[in-house]
C-alpha cells in the first residue's frame, strides 16, 4: 500500500528529526553548563587575585595579570587530560557529552586567549617588553607542557584502571 509506506516514511523522518534535535539540545546544554562553570571559576580566581594584590601591593603587585597565565596553564593541563581520556579506550570515563561539558564548555570559557592578548598588548604599551616576553613564554610553553602532563597523567590513570 503506497499510502501506508508514505505515512511510515513520514513518521520515521519525524522521529529522526526529533532524535537529532534532542541530541543537539543535549550537546548545547552540556557546552552551556560547562561554559557557565568555567567562566564563573575564572571570574572568581581573577577577583581573588585582584583582592590579594590590592591588599598588599608591595608584596604581590608584581603578579598583576599573571593569574591569567596560571588559569591558561591549569586549563591546558585539564584539557590535555580530557582529550587523552576521551580517546584512550572503550572503557574511558569521558564520553562525547562529558568532553563537550568539560573540554569545550568549561575549558573553553575558563581559559582565555583574548585576555592573554590584551595583557601582552598592555605590557608592551607600558614598555615592559621583557615582562611581556616572559608572559608569552609562560602561557605558551607552560600551556603546552601542562597539556602534555595532563595527557600523560590521564593515560597513566586509565592504564591503571584497565589493569584492575
N, C-alpha and C positions, 0 to 999 in steps of 0.2 A: 504494500500500500504506500504510494508516493507521499501522501499527506502525512502519514504516520512517521515516515523517515524524516521529513522536513521538521515536524514537531520535535522529534527526538534530537535532531541536529541542533535546533534552536535551543532546546533545554541544555544540551551539552555545552554549547557556546556560552550560555548564560552562567552555567555553573563554573566553567573555566575562567570566565571574566571575573566572577565573584571571588574565586580562589586567588587569582592573581592580585586582585585589589586587596584582599585580606593580607596576603604576603607582603605586598608593598607597604601597606599601612603598618604592619608589624615591624618591618625594617625601618620605616620612618620613625616609629615610636622608639625603637632601640637607639637610633642615632640621636634623636632629640633628647632622650633621657640622659644618655652619656654626655651630650654636649652641655646640658644644664649642670650636671655634676662636675664636669671638667672646668667650665667657666667659673662656677662658684668656688671651686678649690683654688684656682689661680687667683681669683679676686681676694679670697681670704689670706692666702700666703702673701700677696702683694701688700695688703692692708697691714698685716702683722709686721712685715719687713719695714714698711714706711714708719709705723709707730715705733719700732725698736730703734731705727736710725734717728728719728726725731727726738726720742727720749735721751739719747746720748750721742750727739753728732760727732763729738771728738773721737769717740771710740769706734763708731760704726759708719760714720759719714763716707768713708772710702768705699763702702759697699753699695752706695746708692745705685740702683738699677740692676745690680748683679743678681737679684733674686730671679729675674727673667732667665738668665743663663742657667741657674740652678733648676728652675722649672723645666726648661727645654731639655736639659741633660736627664733629669728624672723621667720626663715623658718619653724620651728616646729609649731609655732603659726598659720602661714598661712596654712600649710598643714593640721593641725588639723581642721581648718575651712573648707577647701576644701573638705576633706573627710566626714565631718559631713553634709555639704550642699549637697554633691552629693548623699548621701544615705537617706536624710531626708524625701522626699516625691516626688510625681509625679510633683509637681509644683516647684521643685527646679531649681535654676538658673545655676547649674553646671551639664551639660550633660557629657557624656563619653569623648567627644573630648576636652572639656574645662578642664576636670580632667587630661587628658593627657598633655595638654598645660601647665597648672599651677602647677599641682601636680607632675607629672613625669618629665616634661621638666624643668620648672622654679625652683621649689623647689629642684629637684634632682641636678641641677648644681649650684644653689645659696648656698645651704648648702654643707658642705664639711667635711666628716669624715676623709679623708686622711690628710688634713691639720691639723685638730684637733689632729690626732695621732702623726704626726711629731712634732707639738708644745709640746705635752706631753713628747715625747722622748727627745726633746731638753732641756726642763726644767729639766728633770731627769738627763740628761747628765751634766748639769751645777750644779748639787747638789741642785736643788730647788724643793725638794720633797713636801714641804707644798704648794708651788705655783702650782705645777703640780696637786696635790690632789684637790685644790680649783678649778682649771681649769676643771678637770674631773667632779666635782660636778656641776659646773656652766653649763657645756654643757649638762650633762645627766639629772640631776634633773630639771634644768632650762628648758631644751628642752621638757621634759615630762610634766611639769606644763604648759608650753606655749601651747603645743599641746592640752592639756585638756581645757585651757582657750579659744583657738581658736574654739574648738569643741563646747563648751558651748555658746560662742558668736554667732556662726553660727546658732545653734539650736534656740536661742532666736530671732534672726533676722528673720529666716524662720517662726517661730511661729507667730511673729508679722505680717509678710506679709500675712500669711494664714488667719488671723482674719480680714483683711481689705476687 
